[in-house]
Amino acid sequence: MAIEGPFWRAIAVFRVASLVYAAVLMAQHRGYEQPLLGWLVIGVMALWTAAATFAYAAGPLRRWPLLATDLTVTMACLLTTPYVQGDQQVTLGSMPVPATWIAAPVLAWAVRHGRRAGTLAAAVVAAGELWSRARVGEASVLINETVLLLMAGWLVGHMVRLAKQAEERMQRAAEMEAAQRERERLARDIHDSVLQVLALVQRRGRELGGEAAELGRLAGEQEAALRELVSVGPPPPLGTIDLRSHLARYGSSSVTVSTPATPLLLPAEAAASVSAAVGAALDNVRAHCGHDARAWVLAEFLDGTVTVTVRDEGPGIPEGRLEQAAADGRMGVARSIRGRMAELGGQVSIVSVPGQGTEVEITLTA
């Protein structure tokens, strides 16, 4: 990811600064047993600093072999410390020959593979330092350095992880914004062409009657569905669905759907169940009142509760008809409407007056 670039550059600067620091320490100490070997180690560190800086900057080369080689070279330089310094310097607790340079692979592992990899690399380096300074009498110095290495590996890995997550969110936001702009453009184009044609077909079909009326009704249904499809409102939060988009599909020349101007957000499963219950209620209207019977669907949101009402002006439901239908095994209302809402913790109220129509009220806590 592009977000890793600044981290790799920071590690490259750290390598160079640590190399200079190690060379300064080497120049200041005259009590080492093998100073020539120490300068040879400094030379190896310089060569690897240049090679690693180039390799990590290349991007595709940031693989396990490079990381393993980085850690191996660092461990080799670290493990020469007892031979360069001698027993007296080691016992005095002198800084290892590579000095702070040994933290570079820890940081690289953390940036490339996260907290666990950074902590693992820190543990390996700490073990190597423990071996090289096993004869140090003051254990607190070694413990402090080990804790710092472990913290560096974990914290850098954690920061990189957070940075990557932030980059992914920004990328998704940019994609959503681009998709929204494209959707607005399509909505304008469709509104100026397809939707106007469908509205004309619906109106003319209703005027002509007969088979043309049926064609007009279908055109009206498609117009409502297409209008909802190209709506330019912001997308709902992840895992939720705007119930209005489901209900709008039922709109037609015989079914009027009224919804609030603001979204009715419900979990996807709940929105699908409410929509299915409304569809079952409209099926009952067509089955008992006729295919062209008028029906109204009203959705509301008040005090955290979504209420959807389906009303018709049919003959109504005779008293005891629903109970008799359930006893006869006809479970349309019992299962398709009441059963669905019961599973979601919602409620269904059916009010019907013979000769005055039926009203089905579905309530669900959002």
Secondary structure as UniProt FT lines:
FT   TURN            2..3
FT   HELIX           4..28
FT   HELIX           35..57
FT   TURN            60..61
FT   HELIX           64..79
FT   HELIX           81..91
FT   TURN            92..93
FT   TURN            97..98
FT   HELIX           99..103
FT   HELIX           104..113
FT   HELIX           115..132
FT   TURN            133..135
FT   HELIX           139..192
FT   HELIX           194..208
FT   HELIX           211..229
FT   TURN            238..239
FT   STRAND          240..242
FT   HELIX           243..247
FT   HELIX           248..250
FT   STRAND          255..258
FT   STRAND          265..267
FT   HELIX           268..289
FT   TURN            291..292
FT   STRAND          295..302
FT   TURN            303..304
FT   STRAND          305..312
FT   TURN            319..320
FT   HELIX           321..327
FT   TURN            328..329
FT   HELIX           332..339
FT   HELIX           340..344
FT   STRAND          347..353
FT   TURN            354..356
FT   STRAND          357..365
//
